[in-house]
Amino acid sequence: MKDAALPQALRSAGVTRREAEVFWLVGDRLANREIADRLRLSERTVESHVSSLLRKLGHPARRDLVERAARLRSRAHALPRALSSFVGRERELRDLAGLVAEARMVTLTGPAGIGKTRLALRLAHEAAGPGPAVLVDLASAAPGRPVERAFAAVFTAGRGTPPAELLEALKTADAGPG
């Protein structure tokens, strides 16, 4: 299944999910060895993915991938910045980072006003993940109503209905472990 958060420009070029992970890390200006260590791949495999990305995206040099990643990130939904300092919650940040490292989608639940969004945004700003983090704010979703529209607004930039892959991922995420 293709990654629903994969930008259309990469999807239409035939970029795989793993290549996209390499692409975002190249965009962060990481060396092949650093990317290999982060993704638990061989350095040769990373070189192969970078070569494939250059070919698929029609770029002659690695620096072009860096520039393209920056352009795509700037188009993604920018995460809001905190207006005040963030104090404490180190244990919760570590726990959340562990969950995010293991799963493609993590949902925080709890009573209103306890800082779920603030905690998630803090992690998103600190984490060096393999792609841009996005905020899907479910506060506007009516209780008991489907959340597909909230996801569609983020992942399709308001251009229509969510892709079938996203809808299927949401259905299976609800039924899955964790």
N, C-alpha and C positions, 0 to 999 in steps of 0.2 A: 504494500500500500504506500502510495506517495504521502509525504508529509504535508498536511493541510496548511501549515504555516510557511511552506516554501514559496517564496515570491514567484509570481507568474513568469517573470523573465528567466528564472532558473528552471522552472518546470518545463516551459516550452522549449528550452534548449536541451532537454533530456537529462538534466543533472539529477543524479541519484541522491538519496537522503545522506549517505555517507560522504559523497562528494560535496554536498552542501555543508556538512559539518567541517570538512577540510577548508572549503571556501571561506566560511566565516572566520576560521582561525588564521588563514592567510590574510584576511582583511584586518585582523588584529596585529598583523606584522610578526607573527610567530614563525620561527624557523622550522624546517621540516622535522628536525629532531624533537623540538618542543611539541609539535603537533602529534608526532608519533607517540611520544610519552603520554600526552593528554588523552589521546583516543585509544591507547593500547594497541598500536599498529606498528609494523616495521617501517623504518624510514623509507625503504624502497617502495612500499605500498603507498605512502604519502606522496612520494615523487610521481608515482603512476597516476594518482588522483589529481595532482596539480597539472600534469601534462594533459589529462583528459579534460579538465576544466578549461585550460587554455584553448584546446581544440574546439570544445563544444560552444564556448562563449566567444570564440573568434578573436582572442587576444594574443598578441605576440609575446608579452612579457608578464612576469609575476606582478610587477607594480600596477599593471592594468587591473588585475584581480583585486588588489588592495583598494584601488580607486572605485571600482564597481561596487565592492562591498560597502564602502562608505556611502555611496549614492543610494544604494538600496536600504541601508539602515536609516538614512535621513528621511526616507519615504515611509518607513514603518511608523506605527503609532508610537510616538515618543512617550516614555514613561514620565509621569509627573515627578518633580524633585521635591524633597521634603523642605518645608519652610522653616523648620527648627531642627535642633540637634537630636540625635537618636542615642538614648542612654539605656544601657542594660539589654536584656533579652539575648545575651550571647548564647546561652544554652539553646534557646528556641531557634536562633539563626543557624546554629550547627545542625540541629535536628532537621530543620527544613532543608538545609543544603544537602543533607544525606538523602532525604526523600526525593528531591529534585534530581539528584545524580542517578537515582534508580528508576524513575518513572518519567514519561513524557509529559504527563499532566498531573498536577497536584492541586487539590482543592482544600482551602482552609475554611473551617466552619467554627462557629461560636457565636456568643451573644454580640449584639451591636455595640460598638464603641470600645472593644478590648484591644484593637490595634492589628487586626488581621491584614488589612490592606497595607498599612504602614510597614509591618514586618515583611510582607512579600515584596514590596517595592524596595525596601532596604537590601534584601537579598539580591533582587534583580540588578540593582545598581552596583553591588559589590562583586557579583559572580561574573566570571569570564566564561560564559557558556558558548556553545557552538552555533549561535544564532541570536538574532535579536529577541529579547523578551518582550512580551506584549501583555497588556492588562485587559482582561475581559471583565468589566465591572457588571456584576449581576445584581447590583442594588436596585436597578430599575425593572428587573424581571419580577412579574407578579408571582406570589407564592403559588406553587402547584402548576405553574404554566411552563411550557417548554422554553429552554434557554437558547435555542438555535439562533434566534434573531440577534442576540447579544454577540454570539460568536461570529455570525455572518457579518455583522457590522465591522468587526475587527479584521477578520481574515479575508474579506472581499472588499474592504474599504468602501462599503456602502454600494457596491456595484451589482447587487443581486443576491440570489439565494446562495447558501453555503454549498460547497462542493459535496458530492455524495460521500467522499472519503471522510470529510469532517463529521457529517451526520452519523456515519457508521462508527467512527472513533468515539463519539460522544455516547452512543448507545452501548458500546462494549466497555467503555471506561466505567459506566455506571454499574455494569454487571461484573466487572473484573475484581481481582483481589485488591486489598489495601483499602 
